[in-house]
Amino acid sequence: MSHRFGELWTVQLGDREEVRLVVTGDFYHTLYNDNVLTAHVEAADLAHALTAFVVDVGDDRAAMIDRISTVAATRLKSKVGDLPEAQLAAARSMLGTIFSITG
């Protein structure tokens, strides 16, 4: 299964499915290709109430860039979208700020 940074996927978690934003970088993916780092996606108003690190993903939803969890790649079920370039840049910037990544 092929996935990349900035894609939105449905993830099977027990008896429910959730939409998540893939934030896995090449380094993590190379070392642990059976897992994917994903940011939680919630209703936009809830996401904005919970954190300042929010990126709009459409359909009145937002990814909380500081709420990241590991998901087994086999749990990725279907791709549901891509972030536009402006949101990709915002997500990269937020990840850089949170994890003190430069360059």
For each residue, the residues with C-beta under 8 A, 3 or more apart:
1: 73 74 76
2:
3: 7 9 22 24 36 73 76 79
4: 7 22
5: 22 23 24 25 88
6: 21 22 82 83 87 88 91
7: 3 4 21 22 79 81 82 83
8: 19 20 21 22 41 57 79 80 81 82 83
9: 3 19 20 22 38 76 77 78 79 80
10: 17 18 19 20 76 77 78 80
11: 17 18 19 20 38 71 75 76 77
12: 16 17 75 77
13: 16 17 18 71 75
14:
15:
16: 12 13
17: 10 11 12 13 77
18: 10 11 13 40 41
19: 8 9 10 11 41 57 61 80
20: 8 9 10 11 38 39 40 41 63 71
21: 6 7 8 38 39 41 55 57 63 83 91
22: 3 4 5 6 7 8 9 36 37 38
23: 5 37 38 39 65 68 91 95
24: 3 5 28 29 35 36 37 38
25: 5 28 29 37
26: 29 30
27: 30 31
28: 24 25 31 32 35 37
29: 24 25 26 32 33 36
30: 26 27 33
31: 27 28
32: 28 29 35
33: 29 30 73
34: 72 73 74
35: 24 28 32 70 71 72 73
36: 3 22 24 29 70 71 72 73 76
37: 22 23 24 25 28 68 69 70 71
38: 9 11 20 21 22 23 24 68 69 70 71
39: 20 21 23 55 63 64 65 67 68 91
40: 18 20 63 64 67 68 69
41: 8 18 19 20 21 47 57 61 62 63 64
42: 46 47 50 61 62 64
43: 46 47 60 61 62
44: 47 48 54 56 60 61 62
45: 48 49
46: 42 43 49 50
47: 41 42 43 44 50 51 54 61 62 63 64
48: 44 45 51 54 62
49: 45 46
50: 42 46 47 64 67
51: 47 48 54 64 65 66 67
52:
53: 64 65 66 94 97 98
54: 44 47 48 51 62 63 64 65
55: 21 39 62 63 65 83 87 90 91 94
56: 44 61 62 87
57: 8 19 21 41 61 62 63 81 83 87
58: 61 81
59:
60: 43 44
61: 19 41 42 43 44 47 56 57 58
62: 41 42 43 44 47 48 54 55 56 57
63: 20 21 39 40 41 47 54 55 57 91
64: 39 40 41 42 47 50 51 53 54 67
65: 23 39 51 53 54 55 68 91 94 95 98
66: 51 53 94 98
67: 39 40 50 51 64
68: 23 37 38 39 40 65
69: 37 38 40
70: 35 36 37 38
71: 11 13 20 35 36 37 38 75 76
72: 34 35 36 75
73: 1 3 33 34 35 36 76
74: 1 34
75: 11 12 13 71 72
76: 1 3 9 10 11 36 71 73
77: 9 10 11 12 17
78: 9 10
79: 3 7 8 9
80: 8 9 10 19
81: 7 8 57 58
82: 6 7 8
83: 6 7 8 21 55 57 87 88 91
84: 87 88
85: 88 89
86: 89 90
87: 6 55 56 57 83 84 90 91
88: 5 6 83 84 85 91 92
89: 85 86 92 93
90: 55 86 87 93 94
91: 6 21 23 39 55 63 65 83 87 88 94 95
92: 88 89 95 96
93: 89 90 96 97
94: 53 55 65 66 90 91 97 98
95: 23 65 91 92 98 99 101
96: 92 93 99 100 101 102
97: 53 93 94 100
98: 53 65 66 94 95
99: 95 96
100: 96 97
101: 95 96
102: 96
103:
